[in-house]
Amino acid sequence: MKYITDEMVQSSISMPEAITVMRDCFTALGRCEATNLDRQRAESQGRYLSVMGGILHSQGVMAAKVYPTIRGQFNFVIPLFDSESGELLAVVEGNALTGLRTAAVTKVAIDALGGAGLTKLTLFGTGIQAYAHARACIPNSAIEQVEVVGLEHVDTFAARLQHEFNLPVTAAEAATAIASAGLVVTATRSTTPLFNGDHIQPGTLITAIGSSKPNCRELDDTALARSTVIGVEWASQTLREAGEFVMSEPAQWQSKVQELGALISRPLPPIQHEIRVYKSVGIGLEDVALAAYIYRKLMA
């Protein structure tokens, strides 16, 4: 059995590799070659224990991700098993892996939802996930400018992105940033919508990845109502967990929801005069796929 640390994860896989692994993962899910275990949560006195996972039949592996949530902080760990023998192959620290896989899946969704040609990126948030999404979305893309909207460290974060990616990066207010079309990534822990959906311009793709809690939402009812397609990783989990769906009327979105596995097999044409949405909560199969890839790479 191999123990794989966060540092080993970070040094063993690049963002382009992670994007490829996630695309293959959802291709397998769309073909019914994999099984996802929806997240389960136990709560006591404001502390949470969560479990999620899945089985990748074609790769002969299964895994679960287990983590506590205490005062808003997470600590992820992933035991990886051989699905034929039941042997414990590895225990993988999941903090670095989680940040990597979330952004990688977003990039897969952007491509499947016709957003690859968008030239402006607006990032809501200045934390770890916002930075990971910049790493996933900017390189080898059509992005020419970036705007950052946040509550703190906005100028420092913008300067970091500008230096790293050699693009103009500016701080912006939410209403101003959303007033022109482009790719929008919301990576916050907001419990209330970040902007008025009436202000979203046609030709915009919004990827909302901030929270998987039913009492949190980054998008309002209008954003869902105006969208033509809403991409999700796995409907049974997303519709139960995401506040955007839990706190809105199903009639506003029910007919628009498409799972990522299906979208990959039939990508949408480039976005032009409509609004599309991707809502992520993170599913366990993503962790299984990336943990298995890293394990095999380290054991090669």
C-alpha positions as CSV (number, residue, x, y, z in Angstrom):
1,M,0.0,0.0,0.0
2,K,1.3,3.4,-1.0
3,Y,0.7,6.6,0.9
4,I,0.5,9.6,-1.4
5,T,0.8,13.1,0.1
6,D,-0.5,16.4,-1.2
7,E,3.0,17.4,-2.2
8,M,3.4,14.2,-4.2
9,V,0.1,15.0,-5.9
10,Q,1.1,18.5,-6.8
11,S,4.5,17.4,-8.3
12,S,3.2,14.4,-10.2
13,I,0.4,15.8,-12.4
14,S,-0.1,18.9,-14.5
15,M,-3.4,20.8,-15.1
16,P,-3.5,19.6,-18.8
17,E,-3.2,16.0,-17.6
18,A,-5.9,16.5,-15.0
19,I,-8.2,17.9,-17.7
20,T,-7.7,14.9,-19.9
21,V,-8.3,12.5,-17.0
22,M,-11.6,14.3,-16.1
23,R,-12.7,14.2,-19.7
24,D,-12.1,10.5,-19.8
25,C,-13.9,10.1,-16.5
26,F,-17.1,11.7,-17.7
27,T,-16.9,9.9,-21.0
28,A,-16.9,6.6,-19.1
29,L,-19.8,7.8,-16.9
30,G,-21.8,8.8,-20.0
31,R,-21.2,5.3,-21.4
32,C,-22.3,3.6,-18.2
33,E,-18.7,2.3,-17.7
34,A,-18.5,3.8,-14.2
35,T,-20.7,4.2,-11.1
36,N,-20.9,7.3,-8.9
37,L,-21.6,7.2,-5.2
38,D,-23.5,10.4,-4.3
39,R,-22.2,12.4,-1.4
40,Q,-23.5,11.5,2.1
41,R,-23.2,13.8,5.0
42,A,-23.5,13.3,8.8
43,E,-23.8,16.4,11.1
44,S,-23.4,16.9,14.8
45,Q,-23.1,20.2,16.6
46,G,-22.1,22.1,13.5
47,R,-19.5,19.5,12.4
48,Y,-19.9,17.5,9.3
49,L,-18.5,14.2,8.0
50,S,-18.9,13.6,4.3
51,V,-18.3,10.5,2.1
52,M,-18.4,10.3,-1.7
53,G,-16.8,7.9,-4.2
54,G,-17.4,5.6,-7.1
55,I,-16.2,2.7,-9.2
56,L,-14.3,2.9,-12.5
57,H,-15.1,-0.5,-14.0
58,S,-12.8,-0.1,-17.0
59,Q,-9.8,0.7,-14.8
60,G,-10.4,-1.8,-12.1
61,V,-10.5,0.6,-9.3
62,M,-12.9,1.9,-6.7
63,A,-12.5,4.6,-4.0
64,A,-14.2,6.8,-1.5
65,K,-13.3,10.3,-0.4
66,V,-13.9,11.0,3.3
67,Y,-13.6,14.4,4.9
68,P,-14.6,16.4,7.9
69,T,-15.8,20.0,7.7
70,I,-15.1,21.9,10.9
71,R,-15.4,25.7,11.1
72,G,-15.4,25.9,7.3
73,Q,-12.2,23.9,6.9
74,F,-11.8,20.6,5.0
75,N,-9.3,17.7,5.3
76,F,-9.7,15.2,2.4
77,V,-8.4,11.6,2.3
78,I,-9.0,9.0,-0.4
79,P,-8.5,5.2,0.1
80,L,-8.1,3.6,-3.4
81,F,-8.9,-0.1,-3.9
82,D,-8.5,-2.7,-6.6
83,S,-12.1,-3.5,-7.6
84,E,-11.3,-7.1,-8.4
85,S,-9.4,-8.2,-5.3
86,G,-10.4,-5.5,-2.9
87,E,-6.8,-4.8,-2.1
88,L,-6.0,-1.4,-0.7
89,L,-3.7,0.1,-3.3
90,A,-3.1,3.6,-1.8
91,V,-4.2,6.2,0.6
92,V,-4.2,9.6,-1.1
93,E,-4.3,12.9,0.7
94,G,-7.0,14.8,-1.2
95,N,-6.6,18.5,-0.5
96,A,-4.4,19.3,-3.6
97,L,-6.3,16.7,-5.6
98,T,-9.7,18.3,-4.9
99,G,-8.6,21.7,-6.0
100,L,-7.1,20.3,-9.2
101,R,-10.0,18.1,-10.2
102,T,-12.6,20.8,-9.6
103,A,-11.0,23.2,-12.0
104,A,-10.1,20.5,-14.5
105,V,-13.8,19.4,-14.7
106,T,-14.8,23.0,-15.2
107,K,-12.6,23.3,-18.2
108,V,-14.1,20.1,-19.6
109,A,-17.6,21.6,-19.1
110,I,-16.6,24.9,-20.8
111,D,-15.5,23.0,-23.9
112,A,-18.6,20.8,-23.9
113,L,-20.9,23.9,-23.5
114,G,-19.4,25.8,-26.4
115,G,-17.4,28.2,-24.4
116,A,-13.9,27.6,-25.8
117,G,-13.9,30.7,-28.0
118,L,-14.8,33.2,-25.3
119,T,-12.2,36.0,-25.0
120,K,-13.0,37.5,-21.6
121,L,-12.8,35.7,-18.2
122,T,-14.5,37.1,-15.1
123,L,-13.4,35.5,-11.8
124,F,-15.6,35.9,-8.8
125,G,-13.3,35.0,-5.8
126,T,-9.7,35.3,-5.0
127,G,-9.0,32.1,-3.2
128,I,-7.5,28.7,-4.0
129,Q,-10.3,27.6,-6.3
130,A,-10.3,31.0,-8.2
131,Y,-6.6,30.5,-8.8
132,A,-7.0,26.9,-9.9
133,H,-9.6,27.9,-12.4
134,A,-7.4,30.6,-13.8
135,R,-4.8,27.9,-14.3
136,A,-7.4,25.7,-16.1
137,C,-9.1,28.3,-18.2
138,I,-6.4,30.7,-19.4
139,P,-3.5,28.6,-20.9
140,N,-4.1,27.5,-24.5
141,S,-7.4,29.3,-24.7
142,A,-8.9,32.3,-26.5
143,I,-8.9,34.4,-23.3
144,E,-7.5,37.9,-23.9
145,Q,-8.5,39.7,-20.7
146,V,-9.4,38.9,-17.1
147,E,-11.5,40.7,-14.5
148,V,-11.5,39.8,-10.8
149,V,-14.4,40.5,-8.5
150,G,-13.9,39.8,-4.8
151,L,-14.2,41.0,-1.2
152,E,-10.5,41.0,-0.3
153,H,-7.0,40.7,-1.8
154,V,-8.4,41.6,-5.2
155,D,-5.5,43.8,-6.4
156,T,-2.9,41.4,-5.1
157,F,-4.6,38.5,-6.8
158,A,-5.1,40.4,-10.1
159,A,-1.4,41.3,-10.1
160,R,-0.4,37.7,-9.5
161,L,-2.5,36.5,-12.5
162,Q,-1.2,39.3,-14.7
163,H,2.4,38.3,-13.9
164,E,1.8,34.6,-14.4
165,F,-0.3,34.6,-17.5
166,N,0.9,37.8,-19.2
167,L,-2.6,39.1,-19.8
168,P,-4.3,42.4,-18.7
169,V,-6.0,41.6,-15.4
170,T,-8.1,44.3,-13.6
171,A,-10.3,44.5,-10.5
172,A,-14.0,45.1,-11.2
173,E,-17.3,45.4,-9.5
174,A,-19.9,42.7,-10.1
175,A,-22.4,44.8,-12.0
176,T,-19.7,46.1,-14.4
177,A,-18.1,42.8,-14.9
178,I,-21.3,41.0,-15.8
179,A,-22.4,43.7,-18.2
180,S,-20.3,42.4,-21.1
181,A,-20.4,38.8,-22.5
182,G,-17.8,36.2,-21.8
183,L,-16.8,33.4,-19.5
184,V,-17.8,33.8,-15.8
185,V,-16.4,31.6,-13.0
186,T,-17.9,32.0,-9.6
187,A,-15.7,30.5,-6.9
188,T,-17.1,31.9,-3.6
189,R,-18.8,30.6,-0.5
190,S,-21.6,33.1,-0.9
191,T,-25.0,32.2,0.5
192,T,-26.8,34.8,-1.7
193,P,-26.6,35.5,-5.4
194,L,-23.5,37.4,-6.6
195,F,-25.3,39.5,-9.3
196,N,-28.6,40.3,-10.8
197,G,-29.4,37.7,-13.5
198,D,-31.2,40.5,-15.6
199,H,-27.8,42.0,-16.2
200,I,-26.2,38.9,-17.8
201,Q,-25.4,39.6,-21.5
202,P,-26.3,37.1,-24.2
203,G,-23.2,35.2,-25.3
204,T,-22.2,34.4,-21.7
205,L,-21.3,31.1,-20.1
206,I,-21.4,31.0,-16.3
207,T,-19.7,28.3,-14.4
208,A,-20.8,28.3,-10.7
209,I,-18.5,26.1,-8.5
210,G,-18.5,27.8,-5.1
211,S,-20.6,25.5,-2.9
212,S,-22.4,22.2,-2.6
213,K,-24.6,23.3,0.3
214,P,-28.4,23.7,-0.2
215,N,-28.4,26.9,1.8
216,C,-25.7,28.6,-0.5
217,R,-26.2,30.0,-4.0
218,E,-24.2,32.2,-6.3
219,L,-26.8,32.5,-9.0
220,D,-30.3,33.9,-8.8
221,D,-33.6,32.5,-10.2
222,T,-33.3,34.9,-13.2
223,A,-30.0,33.5,-14.2
224,L,-31.4,30.0,-14.3
225,A,-34.6,31.2,-16.1
226,R,-32.7,33.0,-18.8
227,S,-30.3,30.2,-19.5
228,T,-31.0,27.8,-22.4
229,V,-28.8,24.9,-21.1
230,I,-27.7,24.0,-17.5
231,G,-24.8,21.5,-17.4
232,V,-24.3,19.4,-14.3
233,E,-21.9,16.7,-13.3
234,W,-24.5,14.2,-12.0
235,A,-28.1,15.2,-11.8
236,S,-29.2,13.1,-8.8
237,Q,-26.6,14.7,-6.6
238,T,-26.5,18.2,-8.0
239,L,-30.2,18.8,-7.9
240,R,-30.3,17.7,-4.3
241,E,-27.3,19.6,-3.1
242,A,-27.0,22.9,-4.9
243,G,-28.8,25.9,-3.5
244,E,-29.4,27.2,-6.9
245,F,-31.9,24.3,-7.5
246,V,-33.1,23.7,-3.9
247,M,-34.1,27.3,-3.4
248,S,-35.8,27.9,-6.8
249,E,-38.8,26.7,-8.7
250,P,-38.1,23.5,-10.8
251,A,-40.1,25.0,-13.7
252,Q,-37.3,27.5,-14.2
253,W,-34.6,24.9,-14.9
254,Q,-36.0,21.3,-15.0
255,S,-36.1,21.0,-18.8
256,K,-32.7,22.5,-19.3
257,V,-30.5,20.3,-17.2
258,Q,-28.0,18.1,-19.1
259,E,-25.3,15.8,-17.5
260,L,-21.7,16.3,-18.5
261,G,-21.3,12.8,-19.7
262,A,-24.0,13.4,-22.3
263,L,-22.6,16.8,-23.2
264,I,-19.2,15.4,-23.9
265,S,-20.6,13.0,-26.4
266,R,-22.6,15.7,-28.1
267,P,-20.8,19.1,-27.5
268,L,-22.8,22.2,-28.1
269,P,-22.0,24.7,-30.8
270,P,-20.0,27.8,-29.9
271,I,-22.1,30.1,-27.7
272,Q,-23.3,33.3,-29.4
273,H,-26.6,34.9,-28.5
274,E,-27.7,32.8,-25.5
275,I,-26.8,32.3,-21.9
276,R,-25.5,28.9,-20.7
277,V,-24.8,27.7,-17.1
278,Y,-22.6,25.0,-15.6
279,K,-23.3,24.2,-11.9
280,S,-20.7,22.1,-10.1
281,V,-20.9,20.4,-6.7
282,G,-18.1,17.9,-7.2
283,I,-18.8,14.2,-7.5
284,G,-16.8,11.3,-6.1
285,L,-16.0,9.7,-9.4
286,E,-13.7,12.6,-10.2
287,D,-11.6,11.8,-7.1
288,V,-11.5,8.1,-8.0
289,A,-10.2,8.8,-11.5
290,L,-7.6,11.3,-10.5
291,A,-6.4,9.3,-7.5
292,A,-6.0,6.2,-9.8
293,Y,-4.1,8.2,-12.4
294,I,-1.7,9.6,-9.9
295,Y,-1.2,6.2,-8.2
296,R,-0.4,4.5,-11.5
297,K,1.9,7.3,-12.6
298,L,3.9,7.1,-9.3
299,M,4.1,3.3,-9.4
300,A,5.3,3.2,-13.0
